[in-house]
């Protein structure tokens, strides 16, 4: 999966509303006007990046972070990912593939806004930097999350397992180099009471409560960490 490329400003495909990409419980209008002034059809369903917290991290040369040089992709979807079933050594019933996130409506909403945080270099530093922000008073980086289903980024089609469901969503600013150094805390969120739906790699769907332990939630996100899921899953 890589970022959406729009040669010559041809938007016909990404301007097409695909209803199955939008959750019926999300009250956000089907089309939301993005920062470029175009009204795009949004997306609620997102692929799992695991616990790899840098935005454009990948396996290919040039897609490694210089801020977190030892960080490697461990989810199912990431920049130019080519993950196969055989690569999911933690087990397909123990690994998240997709979840959901509320779409932003173009205005400041603590539940949908992407908050601004400083650059970070570790998983736990990213977690603490984001989750220590009071969303009622935070600085917004993005009001229109999920605005375009064709954008292969944390903004629109991906999520990660840095923090538990229905917690703060943050992106870093002021980092050196490209977006492979942009730390993100992008948990799933929903209007469902007490949790979110998660599709596992075996094709099953589980409702995961907000109160799942951080250790279990992170283990669920990795495909090859040798993790054992806790009894709270």
C-alpha positions in Angstrom: 0.0 0.0 0.0 1.4 3.4 -0.9 0.2 7.0 -0.9 -2.3 8.1 -3.5 -0.7 9.6 -6.6 -2.9 11.9 -8.7 -1.1 12.6 -12.0 -2.6 15.5 -13.9 -5.3 16.2 -11.3 -7.4 13.2 -12.5 -9.8 12.6 -9.6 -12.6 10.6 -11.2 -11.9 7.4 -9.2 -11.3 8.9 -5.8 -14.4 11.2 -6.1 -16.6 8.1 -6.4 -18.6 7.3 -3.3 -18.3 3.6 -2.3 -21.0 3.1 0.3 -19.5 -0.1 1.8 -16.5 2.0 2.8 -18.7 4.0 5.2 -20.0 2.8 8.5 -23.8 3.5 8.9 -23.3 4.5 12.5 -21.0 7.4 11.7 -23.0 10.7 11.5 -20.4 12.4 9.3 -21.8 13.4 5.8 -20.7 11.0 3.0 -18.7 13.8 1.3 -16.4 16.2 3.2 -14.4 19.1 1.8 -10.7 18.6 2.3 -8.0 21.2 2.7 -7.5 21.3 -1.1 -11.1 22.5 -1.5 -12.4 19.3 -3.1 -15.3 17.3 -1.5 -14.2 13.7 -1.3 -16.2 10.6 -0.3 -14.8 9.3 3.0 -13.8 6.0 4.5 -14.3 4.4 7.9 -12.5 1.1 7.5 -8.8 1.0 8.0 -5.9 -1.5 7.6 -3.7 -2.3 10.5 -0.1 -1.1 10.6 0.6 -2.9 13.9 2.7 -1.0 16.4 5.0 0.5 13.8 4.3 4.2 14.6 6.1 6.0 11.7 3.8 7.1 8.9 5.5 6.0 5.7 7.7 3.2 7.2 8.4 0.3 4.8 10.7 -2.6 3.9 12.2 -1.1 0.7 15.4 1.0 0.7 14.7 4.6 1.6 11.6 3.7 3.7 13.4 3.4 7.0 13.2 6.0 9.8 16.3 7.9 10.8 14.6 8.9 14.0 13.8 5.3 14.9 16.4 3.4 12.9 15.6 0.0 14.4 11.9 0.2 13.7 10.5 -2.3 11.2 6.9 -2.8 9.9 5.0 -5.4 11.9 1.4 -5.0 10.8 -0.4 -6.1 7.7 -0.6 -2.8 5.8 2.1 -0.3 5.4 4.0 1.7 2.7 4.5 -0.7 -0.3 3.5 -3.7 1.9 3.4 -7.2 0.4 2.4 -9.3 3.4 1.4 -12.9 2.7 -0.4 -15.3 5.0 2.8 -17.2 5.6 4.2 -13.9 7.0 1.6 -13.9 9.8 3.5 -16.2 12.1 1.6 -15.1 15.2 -1.5 -16.8 13.7 -4.3 -15.4 11.6 -6.8 -15.7 14.5 -4.4 -13.7 16.7 -3.6 -10.8 14.3 -5.7 -7.8 13.5 -6.2 -6.9 9.8 -8.8 -4.1 9.7 -10.7 -1.9 12.1 -12.8 1.3 11.9 -12.3 5.0 12.7 -14.8 7.8 12.8 -14.4 10.3 9.9 -13.7 13.9 10.5 -16.3 16.4 9.4 -14.1 19.4 8.7 -14.6 21.0 12.1 -12.9 20.5 15.5 -14.4 17.5 17.2 -12.4 15.9 20.0 -13.4 12.4 18.9 -12.4 12.8 15.3 -9.6 15.4 15.1 -6.0 14.5 14.6 -4.1 16.4 17.3 -0.6 17.9 17.0 2.2 16.3 19.0 6.0 16.8 19.0 8.3 14.4 17.1 8.9 11.1 19.0 11.4 8.2 18.5 9.9 5.2 20.4 6.6 3.5 20.7 6.0 4.4 24.4 7.2 8.0 23.8 4.6 8.3 21.0 1.9 6.9 23.3 2.7 9.3 26.1 3.0 12.3 23.9 -0.4 11.8 22.3 -2.4 10.5 25.2 -1.2 13.2 27.6 -3.0 15.8 25.5 -6.4 17.1 26.6 -8.4 16.8 23.3 -10.7 19.6 24.4 -7.8 22.0 24.2 -5.4 20.4 21.8 -4.0 21.9 18.6 -5.5 20.3 15.5 -3.4 19.0 12.7 -6.3 17.6 10.7 -10.1 18.0 10.9 -11.0 15.7 8.0 -9.6 12.3 8.8 -10.9 9.5 6.5 -11.8 12.1 3.9 -10.5 10.1 1.0 -10.7 6.3 0.6 -7.9 6.4 -2.1 -5.2 7.8 0.2 -2.9 5.1 1.6 -2.0 7.0 4.8 -2.8 7.2 8.5 -5.0 10.1 7.7 -7.5 8.1 5.7 -7.1 4.3 5.3 -4.7 3.0 8.0 -4.6 2.8 11.8 -2.1 1.5 14.4 -1.9 -0.3 17.7 0.1 2.4 19.6 -2.9 3.2 21.9 -6.2 1.4 22.8 -9.5 2.1 20.9 -11.3 5.4 21.2 -8.3 7.3 22.6 -6.5 10.4 21.2 -5.4 10.4 17.6 -2.2 12.4 16.9 0.4 13.2 14.3 3.9 14.7 14.8 5.1 17.9 13.2 8.6 19.4 13.1 10.4 16.1 12.3 13.5 16.1 10.1 13.4 14.5 6.6 10.3 12.9 5.0 7.2 11.3 6.4 9.0 8.2 7.3 10.0 10.2 10.4 6.4 11.4 11.1 5.3 9.6 14.3 1.6 8.8 14.4 -0.8 7.5 17.1 -3.8 6.4 15.1 -6.2 4.2 17.2 -9.5 3.0 15.9 -12.7 4.7 17.0 -16.5 4.2 16.6 -20.0 5.2 17.7 -20.5 1.7 19.1 -20.8 1.7 22.8 -17.7 0.6 24.6 -15.4 -0.5 21.8 -14.7 -1.1 18.1 -15.0 -3.9 15.6 -11.8 -5.6 14.5 -11.5 -7.9 11.5 -8.8 -10.6 12.1 -6.6 -12.2 9.4 -8.7 -15.4 9.5 -11.7 -13.5 8.3 -13.5 -13.4 11.6 -14.7 -10.1 13.3 -14.5 -9.4 17.0 -15.8 -6.5 19.1 -12.8 -5.3 21.1 -13.6 -3.2 24.2 -12.0 0.1 24.9 -10.7 -1.4 28.2 -8.5 -4.0 26.6 -5.0 -3.9 28.1 -2.4 -2.1 26.2 -0.2 -5.2 26.2 -2.9 -7.3 24.6 -3.9 -4.6 22.1 -0.4 -4.2 20.9 0.1 -8.0 20.6 -3.0 -8.2 18.5 -1.5 -5.7 16.1 1.7 -7.5 15.3 1.9 -10.3 12.8 5.3 -11.7 13.8 6.1 -10.6 17.3 5.7 -14.0 19.0 3.2 -12.4 21.3 0.7 -14.2 23.5 -2.7 -12.5 23.7 -4.0 -11.9 27.2 -7.3 -13.3 28.7 -9.0 -9.9 27.9 -9.2 -10.8 24.2 
